[in-house]
Amino acid sequence: MTSRQDNSRDLGRRRFLTTAALGGATIIGATALGGIDADAAFAAEPSLDPAIAKSSFVEGRITGITGSVLEVAGSYGDRSRVQMTNATSVWKVRATTAAEIEIGDGLYARGVPMPDGTVAADAVWVNIVNLDARIRGIGKDRLRLAHGQHELVGRILPDTTNASYAGRALTSDLSQLRIGQSAQVLGAWRPADNSVDVVRISVGH
C-alpha cells in the first residue's frame, strides 16, 4: 500500500507543471526546481526532485506574446517559447504578475520542457541584471555607474532600493555610498532608456 502511495505522489510531481500549463488547479510557484527570488536567477542549478527528469533555462528578448506564451529570441540566435502558467512566479523589480511583462523585455526563465516544445515556466525574471560597477556620481534619485566601458544611470526607488555595506544586513540608508566605490548592483534594466532600477547595491564586499 505504501509503495502504491509513493508512486502516486511521484506521478503527481511529474505532472505538476504540465497540469498548470493546461489550466489545472493553482500550484504554489516555489518548486523543487529552486528558489524564486532575484538571487535565484544567478544561482547554480539546484539538485532536482528525483521525480523531475529535466529542467530548462531560457534567456533572451521577448519578441511576442500570444495568450500565455512568450516568444523569446535568445542571445545566440536560438528561439524559444515560454508557457506561463498559474504556477509561474514573476519577478520584475519585485514579485509581480505576468500582466507586467512586455514585448521588448529581457527574460530569464526556468521551467520544464513540454511535449509541444514549449518550456512551462516555474519562475521568470524580467530584465534582471547583476552588474559589477563603480559609482561615478550620486544624486537624490539616481546613481551614475560605470560598468566596463559603459556608463549608465541607476535609478533609486524609495520603496525598494537597499544597500549592503561590507556584507552586513540590507538597509534603506544609502548615505554610506561614496563616489569611486566598487559595487555589485542587482536590479532591473529599463529597455526604453538603458537605465537600471536598483534593487540592491552592495559595497565593501
C-alpha positions as CSV (number, residue, x, y, z in Angstrom):
1,M,0.0,0.0,0.0
2,T,2.8,2.4,0.9
3,S,4.6,1.7,-2.4
4,R,1.4,2.4,-4.3
5,Q,1.0,5.8,-2.5
6,D,4.7,6.7,-3.2
7,N,4.3,6.0,-6.9
8,S,1.1,8.1,-6.9
9,R,3.0,11.1,-5.3
10,D,5.9,10.8,-7.8
11,L,3.5,10.8,-10.7
12,G,1.8,13.9,-9.2
13,R,5.1,15.7,-9.0
14,R,6.0,14.8,-12.6
15,R,2.7,16.3,-13.8
16,F,2.7,19.4,-11.6
17,L,3.8,21.9,-14.3
18,T,2.0,20.0,-17.1
19,T,-1.2,20.3,-15.2
20,A,-0.6,24.0,-14.7
21,A,0.2,24.6,-18.3
22,L,-3.1,23.0,-19.3
23,G,-5.1,25.2,-16.9
24,G,-5.2,22.9,-13.9
25,A,-5.5,23.9,-10.2
26,T,-3.3,26.6,-8.9
27,I,0.1,25.4,-7.7
28,I,2.4,27.4,-5.4
29,G,5.2,28.9,-7.5
30,A,8.1,27.8,-5.2
31,T,9.1,24.4,-6.5
32,A,11.6,21.7,-6.4
33,L,13.4,23.5,-9.3
34,G,14.9,26.1,-6.9
35,G,14.3,29.5,-5.4
36,I,12.2,32.2,-7.0
37,D,13.7,35.4,-5.5
38,A,16.0,37.6,-7.5
39,D,19.2,35.9,-6.4
40,A,17.9,32.6,-7.6
41,A,18.3,33.8,-11.2
42,F,22.1,33.7,-10.8
43,A,22.3,30.7,-8.5
44,A,23.9,27.4,-9.5
45,E,21.3,24.9,-10.8
46,P,19.8,23.2,-7.8
47,S,19.5,19.4,-7.4
48,L,16.2,18.5,-8.8
49,D,13.5,16.4,-7.2
50,P,14.2,12.9,-8.5
51,A,10.7,12.9,-10.0
52,I,11.6,15.8,-12.3
53,A,13.7,14.3,-15.1
54,K,15.0,17.6,-16.6
55,S,14.8,21.4,-16.3
56,S,15.4,24.1,-18.9
57,F,16.7,27.6,-18.7
58,V,15.7,30.2,-21.3
59,E,17.2,33.6,-21.8
60,G,16.7,36.4,-24.4
61,R,14.5,39.2,-25.5
62,I,10.7,38.8,-25.7
63,T,9.6,39.3,-29.3
64,G,5.9,38.4,-29.0
65,I,3.2,37.4,-26.5
66,T,0.4,35.1,-27.7
67,G,-2.0,34.4,-24.9
68,S,0.1,32.9,-22.1
69,V,3.0,32.0,-24.4
70,L,6.1,34.3,-24.6
71,E,8.2,34.2,-27.8
72,V,11.8,34.6,-26.9
73,A,14.8,35.4,-29.2
74,G,18.0,34.1,-27.5
75,S,21.3,35.9,-27.4
76,Y,22.9,33.3,-29.7
77,G,20.2,33.1,-32.4
78,D,18.1,30.5,-30.7
79,R,14.4,30.9,-30.3
80,S,12.2,29.5,-27.5
81,R,8.5,29.6,-26.4
82,V,7.9,30.0,-22.7
83,Q,4.5,28.9,-21.4
84,M,3.3,31.0,-18.4
85,T,1.0,29.1,-16.1
86,N,-1.0,29.8,-13.0
87,A,2.0,28.4,-11.1
88,T,4.6,30.7,-12.6
89,S,6.4,33.2,-10.3
90,V,7.3,36.5,-12.0
91,W,10.0,39.0,-10.8
92,K,10.2,42.5,-12.4
93,V,11.9,44.7,-9.8
94,R,9.7,42.9,-7.3
95,A,7.4,39.9,-7.2
96,T,4.6,40.7,-9.7
97,T,2.3,39.2,-12.3
98,A,2.5,38.2,-15.9
99,A,0.5,41.3,-16.8
100,E,3.7,43.4,-16.2
101,I,5.6,41.5,-18.9
102,E,6.0,43.5,-22.2
103,I,7.4,42.9,-25.7
104,G,11.0,44.1,-25.7
105,D,11.7,43.0,-22.2
106,G,14.6,40.8,-21.4
107,L,13.9,37.5,-19.8
108,Y,15.4,34.6,-17.8
109,A,13.1,31.7,-17.3
110,R,13.4,28.4,-15.6
111,G,11.0,25.5,-16.1
112,V,10.3,22.1,-17.5
113,P,10.2,21.1,-21.2
114,M,6.8,20.2,-22.6
115,P,6.0,17.7,-25.4
116,D,4.9,20.6,-27.7
117,G,8.4,22.2,-27.4
118,T,7.4,25.0,-25.0
119,V,9.0,25.4,-21.6
120,A,6.4,25.6,-18.8
121,A,8.0,28.2,-16.5
122,D,8.0,27.9,-12.8
123,A,9.9,31.2,-12.5
124,V,10.5,34.1,-14.8
125,W,12.9,37.1,-14.1
126,V,12.2,40.0,-16.3
127,N,15.0,42.5,-17.2
128,I,17.1,41.3,-14.3
129,V,20.8,42.4,-14.2
130,N,23.6,41.7,-11.8
131,L,26.4,44.1,-12.6
132,D,30.0,44.8,-11.3
133,A,30.1,48.6,-11.4
134,R,31.9,51.6,-10.0
135,I,30.0,54.6,-8.5
136,R,30.8,57.7,-10.6
137,G,28.1,60.0,-9.2
138,I,25.4,60.2,-6.5
139,G,22.2,62.1,-6.8
140,K,19.0,62.3,-4.9
141,D,17.1,59.8,-7.0
142,R,19.9,58.2,-9.1
143,L,23.4,56.9,-9.2
144,R,25.8,57.3,-12.1
145,L,27.6,54.0,-12.6
146,A,30.5,52.8,-14.8
147,H,30.2,49.2,-16.0
148,G,33.1,48.2,-18.1
149,Q,33.5,50.8,-20.8
150,H,29.9,51.9,-20.4
151,E,28.2,54.4,-18.1
152,L,24.6,54.0,-17.0
153,V,22.1,55.5,-14.7
154,G,21.0,53.6,-11.7
155,R,17.5,54.7,-10.5
156,I,16.9,54.8,-6.8
157,L,13.5,53.6,-5.9
158,P,12.4,54.9,-2.5
159,D,10.3,51.9,-1.5
160,T,12.7,49.3,-3.0
161,T,16.4,50.2,-3.2
162,N,18.5,48.8,-0.4
163,A,22.3,48.8,0.3
164,S,24.6,46.3,1.9
165,Y,27.8,47.6,3.4
166,A,30.7,45.1,3.8
167,G,28.3,42.1,3.8
168,R,26.1,43.5,6.6
169,A,22.3,43.3,6.6
170,L,20.3,45.3,4.0
171,T,19.3,48.8,4.8
172,S,17.4,51.6,3.0
173,D,20.1,54.1,4.2
174,L,22.2,54.9,1.2
175,S,24.3,57.6,3.0
176,Q,27.4,55.5,3.1
177,L,27.7,55.2,-0.6
178,R,30.8,57.0,-1.9
179,I,32.0,58.1,-5.4
180,G,34.7,55.7,-6.5
181,Q,33.4,52.7,-4.7
182,S,33.2,49.3,-6.4
183,A,29.7,48.0,-6.2
184,Q,27.6,44.9,-7.1
185,V,24.3,46.1,-8.5
186,L,21.2,43.8,-8.6
187,G,18.4,45.4,-10.4
188,A,16.1,45.6,-13.5
189,W,17.1,47.1,-16.8
190,R,14.7,49.6,-18.5
191,P,14.7,48.9,-22.2
192,A,13.4,52.3,-23.0
193,D,16.5,54.2,-21.9
194,N,19.0,51.6,-20.8
195,S,18.9,52.7,-17.2
196,V,18.7,50.3,-14.3
197,D,16.2,50.3,-11.4
198,V,18.5,49.5,-8.4
199,V,17.0,46.8,-6.1
200,R,20.2,46.2,-4.1
201,I,23.7,47.8,-4.2
202,S,26.5,46.0,-2.3
203,V,29.8,47.8,-1.5
204,G,32.8,46.8,0.5
205,H,32.3,43.1,-0.2
